[in-house]
């Protein structure tokens, strides 16, 4: 699949890879540059996942510390600097979401109910760029199959949580998810 | 088929649906399997569009200082993982020439200065804002329902701790009592508990043990000028340390 290894168009790097190389060489000013450029968006993503500002800021803190520590491992041949750094953020946020703070956070979810979350999911889809492949391809899915993908990604809901919210068996959610992913993959190839 | 399996697995990894063990296996595979790594990167790139829909939020002012402080502390470990080309062994390198070290020291000093500056600013700000007397008003179930703060300049405020609204046709009235012979004096009237500067200008300066209470009265306040309805909360002022 040679098409997949080609860099994908439509996204500027904004010198992020260069700043990462600076971090790898021990230049803290480069970390500051990354922070200035990415911290607000990262904080927004982390708040959407964790629903608590303090937790989200702790996650952003840990993310930049890891970026600093692992900058030398980033390989621009294999991926984009931005996605590499956001993957660190998301992994850290999911660790927190699935880890100790969990019971605490679930309380926060309860009063919202599934309807609100479906609205959240649809709002996120509507906010996607009209021109983007993701918007076009999500639009081809059944609404409920679209919701499971978007809620899992934006809110960090697990298969089990999605099954609970939607009132369907776990196996059903898993097969919806799989079918959605394969349909998306096909559509975005 | 295998490609489909890999695509679905890579997608689940990127969405965040895998458990810890599955995730670790995938991370290991990314390191040694460029084809799988490319599938993962493809998903990350596509789903990044959803990350862009989160509303950006400015993090707290001190977050960068916290990051800089952590990084400055960890610097020796981070240095060890980076092997510069043809660098002389670290032990033989003169300390003065160790740019990363001095940058670290400088960064640490900067962070410390920032923390001091913020701390000092807070101290100066709070000095004028610390109440000299505080009364915690307890409800009949002994729950703190509001706080009265009296400041050095005489200003006295009520700060609610619980939401409380008067029913239709009723008001909440705030009273204070410092002299039994004079009796309670009304210092505030409201329909729902909210932060309120109390009307104490013409009264003697608030003193230790002075009583504050909130009663339920007819709309517009007690017709007699004395509390007539049930006491909703009350407390005595204590001097702060």
Interface residues (C-beta under 8 A of the other chain):
Chain A: X1 X4 X5 X8 X11 X24 X25 X26 X27 X28 X31 X32 X35 X39 X40 X41 X43 X44 X45 X47 X48 X53 X56 X57 X60 X61 X64 X65 X68 X69 X72 X78 X79 X80 X82 X83 X86 X87 X90 X91 X94 X124 X127 X128 X129 X132 X133 X134 X135 X149 X150 X152 X153 X154 X156 X158 X159 X177 X178 X181 X182 X184 X185 X188
Chain B: X3 X4 X7 X8 X11 X12 X14 X15 X16 X17 X23 X34 X35 X37 X38 X39 X41 X42 X44 X45 X46 X47 X48 X49 X50 X51 X52 X53 X54 X55 X56 X57 X58 X59 X60 X63 X64 X66 X67 X68 X70 X71 X72 X74 X75 X77 X78 X79 X81 X82 X84 X99 X100 X103 X104 X107
